[in-house]
Amino acid sequence: MGETFLEQLRADSRFLKSDRRLDTDVADRLILQLNRIYPQVLTDNEAKKFRDLDVPTCIRLAELLTHLQEKGEEACREFYRALHLHVEEVYFSLPTRLRRRDSIDLIVSPLPIPRQRFVLNDRGPLFFLSCFSVAVGVALLYYCGESKAAGGTSRALGLAALGLGCRVREVLIWYTEDTIPK
């Protein structure tokens, strides 16, 4: 946590050189920010050198990072400030920022203990089918046993009619009503 900006820039340099989000436009905005707002960090001649479009962006960015490290702590701090202003997503994904955030998270809130959840699908489809088959078997035994005691299959047919179409339901209900008085 006590890292200086210079140490952070040394640690983050490899990441910054390889990050594709730091394209030509972003690099130019960073250079202009450092030149216009903090001319003691980048003079006009240095800014022109780092903004030369004939040199690939990755090389210009690597030279800029080396130059800032040579300038010292203040230059590195202003670079981080410019990076935060212009490309927050890169700034917050820097390895030193992630490391610092993780260490703060561990201090502030310890790792939560995962609670056991009741998950019904963790046993797979065969478990579901076997439970469903047992339930259907018990229901059939119950209704068939009741209908034999009542003297026919009228009760089971009446319940079977619940899930069928209108005409079939009418026929089955008529059949069950017809067999009840006998």
Secondary structure, DSSP 8 states (H G I E B T S, - for coil): ----HHHHHHHHHHHHHH-TTS-HHHHHHHHHHHHHT-TTTS-HHHHHHHT-TTS-HHHHHHHHHHHHHHH-HHHHHHHHHHHHHH-HHHHTTSHHHHHHHHHHHHHHS----------SGGG-HHHHHHHHHHHHHHHHHHHHHHHHHHTSSHHHHHHHGGGS-HHHHHHHHHHHHHHS--
